[in-house]
Amino acid sequence: MFSTVAMADKAGVKVAELTAGGDAKEVTVDQPVSKVVITCTEGSVIINTVVVRNGGQSTPHKVGAKINKDESQQITVGDKVACTGLRISDDGTGKYTVRVKKE
């Protein structure tokens, strides 16, 4: 499951803790975003696509990356793009965190 409480640190604002596999994951963001950082915390995960949502608009970003424990993948989505949420298509059996950065 994921945490809905955003926590700020140097790596950005943590918006979710997720387990890979199954259906795509919906994550509430509600803030401007320039980058999405996905860090594997257990096992390995494959991130297929990250879709940035802003109300009825959505912009897909193909990732296609396998991330192993303690590795990160940073996805640049634009310059402070208004974002109400993310939809993450993943695979594997590992766990990962999602952080967003404004800069």
Salt bridges, closest charged atoms under 4 A:
ASP9 OD2 - ARG99 NH1 2.90
GLU17 OE2 - LYS14 NZ 2.18
GLU26 OE2 - ARG53 NH2 3.42
GLU26 OE2 - ARG87 NH1 2.57
ASP90 OD1 - LYS25 NZ 2.98
GLU103 OE2 - LYS80 NZ 3.23
